[in-house]
């Protein structure tokens, strides 16, 4: 059963430079207990998509259904009631916490909004319960965020995200500001919480290695479109879109002696205020063989069970052989 489903969602922003088309006809679903990772370059629309799912941005068109309710048709009051089940863990823990509030107050803030009838004692009990879930010592409850390490601050952010018993959490680059040892700890914590609390995750990240190990499915975004999506192992083993192949081949090997051939993208990235008539990736694609690429926008078509690609051309084994990557 899908916890959240989005259908043909678009979002634009009116800027001094023109209308930015940030999300362009995205459809995606996330099942109960599933992790779907979204990857792509900066400006591809990943974070905007996450904010749309949280109801922080209103969609221009399309629908977002969460636990059987269409979020786009709810009143602000109804949406506020639903938001206790839709939470987020931000990229920069220090910036997402109020430095003037104690750790306990930061964690308890969602309860004050969504469960105002709780007594002070009940709130404090829930705070200690959430801190225990994320392995934070109870003696930190009255300290300030600035007194904690980066890893501890992110645990506070996670505790705040789970304190209202959500079913869906947006993880917006949750480990990018942490060193490698802390990243592994936070990822292990999120995996334990997902299994214990039956959470669904949208995992937004640039870290492709992390995606390979933590996600069930992957969605590759380019200029506000999903250009490829499918089971993670299938997409990594058999990428069908040239952009996906370029992302995978750009990942550095852990062995400094390993000399790989990168699939280098050339050409200009189209402006989001003036998207091309045809395929959005046309100006950078080294595999454009179909004359429709310049004039028609390819649909998202299924190439194998659960594996979809937005391209008129499907990469072959020989195409993939031109670029070295291994996971």
C-alpha positions in Angstrom: 0.0 0.0 0.0 1.3 3.4 -0.9 1.7 5.9 1.9 2.1 8.8 -0.5 1.5 9.2 -4.2 2.0 12.2 -6.5 0.6 12.5 -9.9 1.8 14.9 -12.7 2.8 17.6 -10.2 4.2 20.9 -11.4 5.6 23.9 -9.6 6.9 27.2 -10.9 8.3 30.3 -9.2 8.0 33.8 -10.4 11.5 35.4 -10.3 13.0 38.7 -11.6 14.6 36.6 -14.3 11.4 35.0 -15.4 9.2 32.0 -14.4 11.4 29.2 -13.1 9.9 25.8 -13.8 11.2 23.9 -10.8 9.1 20.7 -11.0 7.7 19.5 -14.3 5.1 16.8 -14.3 6.5 14.5 -11.6 4.7 11.3 -10.7 6.0 9.1 -7.9 4.7 6.8 -5.2 6.3 5.5 -1.9 5.0 2.4 -0.2 4.8 1.8 3.6 8.2 1.1 5.0 10.0 1.9 1.7 12.9 4.3 1.1 12.9 6.1 -2.2 16.0 8.1 -3.0 16.0 11.2 -5.2 19.3 12.1 -6.9 20.4 14.7 -9.4 22.6 17.8 -9.7 21.9 21.0 -7.7 18.9 22.7 -9.2 17.3 19.5 -10.4 14.2 20.1 -8.2 14.9 17.5 -5.5 14.4 19.8 -2.5 11.4 21.5 -4.1 9.8 18.1 -4.6 10.4 17.3 -0.9 8.7 20.6 0.2 5.8 19.9 -2.1 5.3 16.5 -0.4 5.4 18.2 3.0 2.8 20.8 2.0 5.3 23.6 2.5 4.8 24.7 -1.2 1.4 24.6 -3.0 1.4 22.8 -6.3 0.6 24.6 -9.5 -1.1 21.5 -10.9 -1.4 17.8 -10.2 -2.2 15.9 -7.0 -0.5 14.7 -3.9 -2.3 11.9 -2.0 -1.2 11.0 1.5 -2.8 8.1 3.4 -5.8 8.3 1.1 -6.3 12.1 1.4 -5.5 14.6 -1.4 -3.3 17.2 0.2 -3.9 19.7 -2.6 -7.6 19.9 -1.7 -7.2 20.4 2.1 -7.7 23.7 3.9 -4.8 25.2 5.8 -6.3 23.9 9.1 -6.8 20.4 7.7 -3.3 20.4 6.3 -1.9 21.4 9.7 -3.6 18.4 11.3 -2.0 16.1 8.6 1.5 17.5 9.0 2.1 15.7 12.3 2.3 12.6 10.1 4.6 14.3 7.5 7.9 15.3 9.0 11.4 16.3 7.8 15.1 16.0 8.8 17.1 18.9 7.5 20.5 19.1 5.9 22.2 21.4 8.4 21.2 20.4 12.0 22.7 23.5 13.6 20.7 25.8 11.4 17.4 23.8 11.9 17.5 24.0 15.7 16.6 27.1 17.7 19.8 28.2 19.5 17.8 30.0 22.2 15.8 26.9 23.1 17.0 23.9 25.1 17.3 20.5 23.5 14.2 19.4 25.2 12.2 22.4 24.0 13.5 22.0 20.4 12.3 18.3 20.4 9.0 19.2 22.1 8.1 22.0 19.7 6.0 19.8 17.3 4.0 18.6 20.3 3.1 22.1 21.3 1.7 22.6 17.7 0.0 19.3 17.0 -0.9 18.1 20.5 -1.5 21.2 22.6 -3.7 19.4 25.1 -0.6 17.5 26.5 0.5 18.5 30.0 4.0 19.7 30.6 4.8 16.4 32.3 3.4 14.4 29.3 5.4 16.4 26.8 8.6 15.9 28.8 8.0 12.1 29.0 7.5 12.1 25.2 10.8 14.1 24.8 12.7 11.6 26.9 11.2 8.7 24.9 12.2 10.3 21.6 15.7 11.0 22.9 16.0 7.3 23.9 15.0 6.3 20.4 17.9 8.2 18.9 20.4 7.3 21.7 20.7 10.7 23.2 21.6 10.8 26.9 18.8 12.2 29.0 21.2 14.7 30.7 21.4 16.6 27.5 17.7 17.7 27.7 18.4 21.1 29.3 21.5 22.0 27.2 21.6 24.3 24.2 22.2 23.1 20.6 25.6 24.9 20.6 26.9 22.6 23.3 26.3 19.5 21.2 28.4 17.9 18.5 27.2 17.8 14.9 26.2 14.2 15.2 24.3 14.9 18.4 22.5 17.9 16.8 21.3 15.7 13.9 20.0 13.1 16.4 18.0 16.0 18.0 16.6 16.8 14.6 15.7 13.1 14.1 14.1 13.0 17.6 12.0 16.1 16.7 10.9 14.5 13.4 9.7 11.2 15.0 8.1 12.6 18.2 4.6 13.0 16.6 4.6 9.4 15.4 4.8 10.1 11.7 4.4 7.6 8.9 6.4 9.6 6.3 9.7 11.5 6.7 11.6 13.6 4.1 15.3 13.2 4.7 16.9 16.3 3.0 20.6 15.5 2.7 20.6 14.3 6.4 24.3 13.3 6.5 26.0 15.7 4.0 27.3 18.0 6.8 28.7 15.1 8.9 32.1 13.2 8.6 32.2 9.7 7.4 32.1 8.0 10.8 29.1 10.0 11.9 27.3 9.4 8.6 27.4 5.7 9.1 26.0 6.1 12.6 23.2 8.3 11.5 22.3 6.0 8.6 22.3 3.0 10.9 20.0 4.9 13.3 17.6 5.8 10.5 17.5 2.2 9.3 16.6 1.0 12.9 13.9 3.7 13.3 12.4 2.8 9.9 12.1 -0.8 10.8 10.9 -0.2 14.4 8.4 2.6 13.7 7.4 1.5 10.2 8.4 4.7 8.5 8.6 5.6 4.8 11.4 7.8 3.6 12.0 10.2 0.7 15.8 10.4 0.8 17.2 13.5 -1.0 21.0 13.3 -1.5 24.0 13.8 -3.8 25.8 10.9 -2.2 25.3 8.1 -4.7 27.3 5.5 -2.6 24.8 6.1 0.2 21.8 5.7 -2.1 23.1 2.3 -3.2 23.0 1.0 0.3 20.0 2.6 1.9 17.3 2.9 -0.8 14.8 0.4 -2.2 14.1 2.5 -5.3 15.7 5.4 -6.9 14.4 8.4 -8.9 16.8 10.4 -11.0 15.8 14.1 -11.5 17.0 16.5 -14.2 15.5 20.0 -14.6 12.5 19.2 -12.6 11.7 15.9 -14.4 12.2 12.3 -13.3 14.3 10.9 -16.2 14.7 7.4 -14.7 13.3 5.5 -11.8 13.3 1.9 -10.7 14.6 -0.6 -8.1 18.0 0.7 -6.9 19.9 -2.5 -7.8 18.4 -2.6 -11.3 19.1 1.1 -12.0 22.7 0.9 -10.8 23.3 -2.4 -12.7 21.5 -1.4 -15.9 21.1 2.4 -16.2 19.0 3.3 -19.3 19.2 7.1 -19.4 22.5 8.9 -20.4 22.2 11.3 -17.5 22.0 8.4 -15.0 25.0 6.8 -16.5 26.9 10.1 -16.2 26.0 10.4 -12.5 27.1 6.9 -11.8 30.4 7.2 -13.7 31.3 10.4 -11.9 31.5 8.7 -8.5 35.1 8.4 -7.3 36.5 5.0 -6.5 37.7 4.3 -3.0 40.9 2.9 -4.5 43.2 5.8 -5.6 44.9 3.5 -8.1 41.7 2.9 -9.9 41.6 4.9 -13.2 38.1 5.1 -14.5 36.8 6.5 -17.8 34.1 9.1 -17.0 31.2 9.9 -19.2 31.8 13.6 -19.6 28.7 15.7 -20.3 29.3 18.6 -22.7 27.0 21.4 -23.8 25.0 23.9 -21.9 22.4 23.2 -19.3 19.1 24.8 -20.4 17.8 27.7 -18.3 14.9 26.7 -16.0 13.2 29.8 -17.3 13.4 28.7 -20.9 13.2 25.0 -21.2 13.7 23.3 -24.6 10.8 22.2 -26.7 12.1 18.6 -26.9 14.1 16.5 -24.5 15.4 18.5 -21.6 18.7 16.6 -21.8 19.2 17.1 -25.6 21.9 19.8 -25.4 24.2 17.6 -23.2 23.4 14.1 -24.6 26.1 12.2 -26.4 23.6 9.4 -27.5 21.0 11.4 -29.3 20.1 9.3 -32.3 16.4 10.1 -32.7 15.2 13.1 -34.6 12.3 13.4 -32.2 14.7 14.4 -29.4 14.9 18.0 -30.6 11.2 18.6 -30.9 9.3 16.2 -28.7 9.4 15.5 -24.9 9.8 11.8 -24.4 7.3 10.1 -22.1 8.4 8.1 -19.0 8.1 4.5 -20.4 8.6 1.2 -18.7 11.6 -0.8 -20.0 11.5 -3.6 -17.5 9.2 -4.4 -14.5 9.2 -1.3 -12.3 12.0 0.3 -14.3 11.1 3.5 -16.2 13.1 5.9 -18.4 12.3 9.2 -20.1 14.1 8.9 -23.4 13.5 7.9 -27.0 16.8 6.1 -26.9 17.6 3.2 -24.6 21.3 2.7 -23.6 22.9 -0.6 -24.8 25.6 -2.7 -23.2 28.1 -1.2 -25.6 27.1 2.4 -24.5 27.5 1.5 -20.9 30.9 -0.1 -21.6 32.2 3.4 -22.6 32.0 4.4 -19.0 33.5 2.6 -16.0 31.5 2.4 -12.8 31.2 -0.2 -10.1 29.1 -0.6 -7.0 
